[in-house]
Amino acid sequence: MPHALASGDSEAACSLLERLFIEDSANADSLDHNTLVHLLFIRKRAFEQQERRFDQVLLDAGRACDERARDGVAAHLTQLFNFLIGFFGKVETALGHISRLAFMDSEHLSVALLLELKKDQTIFDTIEAGLFRRLFVDDLLENPLLGSYGRRRIKSLVQGIESAGPAQDAAAIEKIIIRLHLLEKEERLFMWLLDIIRTRMTEPQMSYLTPEGREVLTRLATLELRHRRLLEGELPAALFLRAMDTIKKEAIYRNAVLPRIMQGDRGIRAEFVREAGLDLFYIEDIEERFCREQGLDRGLPARLRGEA
């Protein structure tokens, strides 16, 4: 039977669940398509924000269904509840795996896990085309705290499982894991490269602004990365140029932008983050290091971000 439910309305969702499973709902037999989709989005938000009201309603609904099942009545409600809980479980599981990949690493991923994720992607997209991306990816890619490599990992994962096809080819899934591991290897290399360049550029012996100086810096960075067993062969030129550009932007932020922010010009921070294209977590790291090196109040970075 159809039920009207506004997208994202958690309280309305709780009321609907109570009417369906806790109150006398002998005539309830199904959820319409739009309500099911909206409930999935609300379950996602409730899970992310740890909304106790939603979780308590689900517990109460489960107990009500169990009691009716023991009394031998309203078996259709138990079937409907189990159907809904099954989808809610898929939302929680997929959200956990994708969020960890975005902000941490892919070490927890396995072929079996990605095959299951591929299966869930097919199920969600069968309900509504593109539902998997809208549920788990679109909002995540808009998160300002998501770094560039996290964004690349998520895009690589989703594109991979979407192109793997319905046959759940384990070989295709293995290729996704290999690509994710390569991205993480590149990320570790890049972060170490930034640190090496930052340290070397403080040395007074040579200017690294000249072509000759950059060539020397490239050789020094290559040797150090090889010594740390982070690099085999030559340092990719594109990676080095990107690291140099990042260090240049960091210097601009430390020397020109950050002093203005500390003087009260808070709006320039968001403007710089937007235009420079640096990850927000990287900007926050610059602020933390600056305050630590200058012996400033440890609470200052939080105030600069408007968190305190």
C-alpha positions in Angstrom: 0.0 0.0 0.0 1.4 3.5 -0.8 2.7 5.8 1.9 3.7 9.4 1.5 7.0 10.2 3.0 9.2 13.3 2.5 12.8 12.5 1.5 15.1 12.9 4.4 12.3 13.3 7.0 13.5 11.1 9.8 10.6 11.8 12.2 8.1 11.0 9.5 10.0 7.8 8.8 9.8 6.8 12.5 6.1 7.5 12.6 5.6 5.4 9.4 7.5 2.5 10.9 5.5 2.7 14.1 2.2 2.7 12.2 3.3 -0.2 10.1 4.9 -2.5 12.7 3.9 -1.4 16.2 0.4 -0.1 15.9 -2.6 -2.1 14.6 -1.7 -2.3 10.9 -3.5 -5.4 9.8 -4.0 -3.9 6.3 -0.3 -3.1 5.7 1.2 -5.3 3.1 3.9 -3.5 1.2 5.9 -0.3 0.7 5.6 1.7 -2.5 8.8 2.3 -4.5 9.3 6.0 -3.5 8.8 5.3 0.2 11.4 2.4 0.1 13.9 4.7 -1.6 13.3 7.5 0.9 13.6 5.1 3.9 17.0 3.9 2.6 18.3 7.5 2.5 16.9 8.1 6.0 18.5 4.9 7.3 21.8 6.1 5.9 21.5 9.5 7.6 20.4 7.9 10.9 23.3 5.5 10.8 25.8 8.3 10.0 24.5 10.6 12.7 23.7 7.8 15.2 20.1 8.9 15.6 18.9 6.9 18.6 15.2 7.5 17.9 15.3 5.7 14.6 17.3 2.8 16.0 14.9 2.5 19.0 11.9 2.5 16.7 13.5 -0.4 14.7 14.0 -2.3 17.9 10.4 -1.8 19.1 9.2 -2.8 15.6 11.2 -5.9 15.7 9.8 -6.9 19.1 6.3 -6.2 18.0 6.7 -8.4 14.9 8.2 -11.2 17.1 5.2 -11.0 19.4 2.7 -11.2 16.6 4.6 -14.1 15.1 4.4 -16.0 18.4 0.6 -15.3 18.4 0.4 -16.6 14.8 -1.0 -13.4 13.4 0.2 -10.8 10.9 2.9 -12.9 9.3 3.0 -10.5 6.4 4.3 -7.7 8.8 7.2 -9.9 9.8 8.0 -10.6 6.2 7.8 -6.9 5.4 10.0 -6.0 8.4 12.6 -8.6 7.5 12.6 -7.3 3.9 13.2 -3.8 5.1 15.8 -4.7 7.7 17.7 -6.7 5.0 18.0 -3.5 3.0 19.0 -1.4 6.0 21.7 -3.9 6.7 23.0 -3.6 3.2 23.1 0.2 3.6 25.1 0.0 6.9 27.6 -2.5 5.5 28.2 -0.7 2.2 28.5 2.7 3.9 31.0 1.3 6.4 33.2 -0.2 3.7 33.1 2.8 1.3 33.7 5.3 4.1 36.7 3.4 5.4 38.1 3.3 1.8 37.6 7.0 1.4 39.3 8.1 4.6 41.6 5.3 5.5 42.8 2.5 3.2 41.8 -0.6 1.2 43.6 -3.2 3.3 40.2 -4.5 4.6 38.9 -5.1 1.1 38.9 -8.6 -0.4 37.6 -10.3 -3.5 34.8 -11.8 -1.5 33.8 -8.5 0.0 33.9 -6.7 -3.3 31.8 -9.4 -4.9 29.2 -8.8 -2.2 29.4 -5.1 -2.8 29.0 -5.7 -6.5 25.9 -7.8 -5.7 24.5 -5.0 -3.6 25.2 -2.4 -6.2 23.2 -4.4 -8.7 20.3 -4.8 -6.2 20.2 -1.1 -5.4 20.4 -0.1 -9.0 17.6 -2.5 -9.9 15.4 -0.7 -7.4 16.2 2.6 -9.2 18.9 3.4 -11.8 21.9 5.1 -10.2 20.6 4.5 -6.6 23.9 3.0 -5.4 25.9 6.1 -6.4 23.3 8.5 -4.9 23.2 6.6 -1.6 26.9 6.0 -1.1 29.0 8.2 -3.4 27.5 11.5 -4.3 27.4 13.0 -0.8 30.8 11.5 0.1 32.5 13.2 -2.9 31.1 16.5 -1.7 32.7 16.1 1.8 35.3 18.8 2.1 37.4 16.6 4.4 37.8 13.9 1.7 41.3 14.2 0.2 42.1 13.9 -3.4 43.4 10.4 -3.1 40.3 9.3 -1.2 38.2 10.7 -3.9 40.2 8.9 -6.5 39.9 5.6 -4.6 36.1 5.9 -4.3 35.8 6.7 -8.0 38.0 3.8 -9.0 36.0 1.5 -6.8 32.6 2.5 -8.1 33.6 2.6 -11.7 35.2 -0.8 -11.2 32.3 -2.6 -9.7 29.9 -1.0 -12.2 31.9 -2.2 -15.1 32.5 -5.6 -13.7 29.2 -6.8 -15.1 26.5 -8.9 -13.6 28.5 -12.1 -13.8 30.6 -11.1 -10.7 33.9 -11.9 -12.3 36.4 -12.5 -9.6 39.3 -11.6 -11.9 37.7 -8.2 -12.7 37.2 -7.6 -8.9 40.9 -8.5 -8.3 41.9 -5.8 -10.8 39.9 -3.3 -8.7 41.9 -4.2 -5.6 45.2 -3.9 -7.5 44.3 -0.4 -8.7 43.3 0.7 -5.2 46.6 -0.6 -3.8 48.5 1.2 -6.5 46.7 4.4 -5.6 47.6 4.0 -1.9 51.2 3.3 -2.9 51.3 6.5 -4.9 49.7 8.4 -2.1 52.4 7.3 0.4 55.1 8.2 -2.2 53.6 11.6 -2.7 53.3 12.4 1.0 56.9 11.4 1.6 58.0 13.4 -1.5 56.3 16.5 -0.1 58.2 16.0 3.2 61.5 15.6 1.4 61.0 18.6 -0.8 59.8 20.7 2.1 63.0 19.8 4.1 65.4 20.2 1.2 64.0 23.6 0.2 65.0 25.1 3.6 68.6 24.3 3.0 70.6 27.4 2.0 73.2 25.8 -0.3 71.2 26.0 -3.5 68.2 27.7 -5.0 65.6 25.1 -6.2 63.9 27.7 -8.3 66.3 27.3 -11.2 66.1 24.3 -13.7 69.5 23.1 -12.4 68.3 23.3 -8.8 65.1 21.4 -9.5 67.2 18.7 -11.3 69.4 18.4 -8.2 66.3 18.2 -6.0 64.8 15.5 -8.2 67.9 13.4 -7.9 68.1 13.9 -4.1 64.4 13.0 -3.7 64.8 9.9 -5.9 67.7 8.6 -3.9 66.0 9.2 -0.6 62.7 7.5 -1.7 64.7 4.6 -3.0 66.5 4.4 0.3 63.1 4.3 2.1 62.0 1.5 -0.4 59.2 3.6 -1.6 60.4 3.9 -5.1 61.8 1.7 -7.8 63.2 3.2 -10.9 62.8 6.9 -11.6 60.6 9.4 -9.9 57.6 10.2 -12.2 58.1 13.7 -13.5 54.3 14.6 -13.1 54.4 13.5 -9.5 57.4 15.7 -8.8 55.9 18.7 -10.5 52.6 18.3 -8.6 54.6 18.1 -5.3 56.5 21.3 -6.2 53.3 23.1 -7.0 51.8 21.9 -3.7 54.8 23.1 -1.7 54.6 26.5 -3.5 50.9 26.8 -2.5 51.8 25.8 1.0 54.4 28.6 1.2 51.8 31.1 -0.1 49.4 30.0 2.6 51.9 30.1 5.4 53.5 33.4 4.5 50.6 35.4 3.0 47.2 34.0 3.7 47.6 32.6 7.2 48.8 35.9 8.8 45.7 37.6 7.3 43.5 34.9 8.8 45.1 35.4 12.2 44.4 39.1 11.9 40.7 38.4 11.5 40.2 37.9 7.8 38.5 34.5 8.1 36.8 34.6 4.7 40.1 34.3 2.8 40.6 30.8 4.2 37.7 29.3 2.4 38.5 31.3 -0.7 42.1 30.0 -0.7 41.0 26.4 -0.2 38.6 26.6 -3.1 40.9 28.3 -5.5 44.2 26.5 -4.6 42.7 23.0 -4.9 44.5 21.8 -1.8 42.9 19.1 0.3 41.3 20.6 3.4 43.1 18.1 5.7 46.4 19.4 4.2 45.5 23.0 5.0 44.7 21.9 8.5 48.1 20.2 8.8 49.8 23.4 7.6 48.0 25.3 10.4 48.9 22.7 13.0 52.5 22.7 12.0 52.7 26.5 11.9 51.3 26.9 15.4 53.5 24.2 16.7 56.7 25.7 15.1 55.8 29.2 16.3 54.9 28.1 19.8 51.4 29.4 19.5 48.2 28.4 21.4 47.4 24.8 20.4 43.7 25.8 20.3 44.3 28.4 17.6 43.9 26.1 14.6 40.4 25.1 15.8 39.5 28.7 16.2 40.8 29.5 12.7 38.5 26.8 11.4 35.6 28.2 13.4 35.4 25.0 15.5 36.0 26.8 18.9 
